[in-house]
């Protein structure tokens, strides 16, 4: 699977993962969650394979962490994707960046850079999401975009809708469970990376 993804879905210019193949055609969209699941795959393979294969998978992790840092984490904060299904995207990536930070094996400088970069993205994103949260009844309400103020949902406005296999965002995406779950996934990722020191 990792080899097929590397041959088929990696953008040769940005080194990010394309969304996939649909009806035989490459879907060139690049979403944060795609980066996350591939980081998870390659990190697990690097941790669980022999030395030769480990080196191949680790190189892919280095490349993808650097690409996420450059293209999907402006100023160190993961990009948001609104509400609906997109509300989960950055949280998925944070989870797997935390896996890189805590589980990528090796003692080389490249291993350390990948782990440190992944850790930094998670912690910067978590600090920003926490700083920009709202508080409702003493509890945090996370924003759909972690680099700006969360918006309090009101009783009016359109709610999320299931359309053609996807969930579209509410008018105020902070109303969507996906957005709140993503914020909590980020907080869990931050907790995980601070619990492990290399």
N, C-alpha and C positions, 0 to 999 in steps of 0.2 A: 504494500500500500504506500509506504513512504517513498519508495523508488518511483512508483507511478505518479504520485503527486509532484515529486521533484521534477520529473520529465515533462509533465503535462500542465500543471497548474501554477508554476512559479513564473512571475513576470520577470523577464530577463533585464528589464531596466530598473525596477524598484526593488526586486527580490521579494515582493509581497505575494501572497497566495491569492489567485483568482477564485471567484465564487464556486465555479464548477463547470460541468458540462450539462447542457439541456438540449434535448432533441438533436444530439450529435454536434452541437456548436458550443464553443468556449464562451462562458459567461464571464466577461472581463471585469465585472464589478469586484471591488476589493473591500471587504468588511472586516472589522476588528475580530469578530468571532472566528472567521476562517483562519486568521493568524494564530489565534489561541489554540484551536484544536490541533493544528499542525505542530505548534510548539509542544503541546502535550504528547503527541505521537512521537516526535523525534526525540524528546527528552527521555521518554520511557524506553525507546529503542536504544539510545545511547547508554542508558543505565543497565540494560538487560541483555546486551549482545556481546560477542567477543571483541577483541581489541581492534581488528581491522574494520568491522562493521561499526563499532563504537565511534571510531574516528570520523567515518562518513556522516553518521547521524549528528555527532557533535558539531561538525562543520556547518551543517544545515541549521542547527540551533543558533550558532554564532551569527550566521547570515540573517536569519529571520528576526532575531532580537534586535540587531542593528537596524534592519528595515523598519520594524515597528517603532523603534525609538525615533528614527528620522521622519517617517511619513505618517504615523498614527498617534504620536504623542507630542504634539507641539507644546513647547515649554514644559515638557515632562509629564503632561497630563493626557491620559488616553482620550481620544475623541469619542463623543457621544453619538448616538444614532437615533435620538428621539425616543418615542414610546412604542407601544405595540411590541412586535417581535424584536425590533431594533433596540428596545430598552435593555435587553439582556446582553447585547453584543460585547460591550466593554467589560462587563462583569466576567464573561467567559474568558476573555483575554487576560484579565487580571488574575484569574484563578490559575491559568497555565503559565503566566509569567512567574507567579509564586512557585510553581513546580520547578521551573528552570532555576530560580534562585535557591531553592532548597534541595534539589535532587540531581542537577546536572553533575555527573561525576567528572573527576579529573583535577589535576593540579597545575595545568599549564596557564600561562598568562591569558590565553584566549578563553579558557574555561572561567577564569576569575572575572574577566571583563563581561562575559555574557551573564554570569550570575549577578554581578554588581549592577549592570545596566537594568536587568529585569527587576531586581529589588528596588532600584531607584525609581523606576516608572511606577511600580506598585505603590510605594510610599508617597511619592509626589502626588499621584492621583488620589490616594486616600486622604491626604491632608487637604487637598483642594476640595474634594467632595464634602468632607466634613466641615470645612470652613464656609462653604456656600450652601449648606443644608438650611432648611427651615425647621422650626420646632413646633410640633402640634401635640398638645396635651403632654408636654414634657418628653416627647419622643422625636427622633430625627425623621425628616422627610427629605430624601435625597433628590437631587435634580437629575434630569435626563442628560444634562451636559455638566460634567464635573468641574468645568472651568468658569462657571457663572452661577448666579443666584438661582436656587430652586424656586419654582413658582407654586404658590399654594393653589390647589384646585378649588373651584367653586362648585356650587350645586348645579349650575347650568352648564351648557356646552356639550359638544358631542363626546360620546364615550367610545372606547375601543370597539372595533367591529371585526368580525371574522370575514375575510373576503378572499375567495379563491385560494384557500390553503394557507393564508397568512393572517396575522392579526395586525390591523392598522391601528395607529396611535389614537389616543383620546385627544381632544382639542388641547387640553393641558396634560402633557405626557406624564407628569409627576403623579397623576391619578392611577396610572397603570401599574399593576403588580410587578411587571417585568422590570420597570425602572427601579422600584424599591428593592426588589430581589438583587438586582445588579449592584446597587449601592452596598447592600449587606455582603454580597460576594466579595466586593472590593475590601470591605473592612476585615473579613475573614482572611483574605489574601495578605493584607498588611500584618495581621496578627501572626500568620504563619511565617512570613519572612523575617519578622523581628524575633521570633522564637529560635531561629537557626542562625548561628554565626559561623562563618568559615574562617 
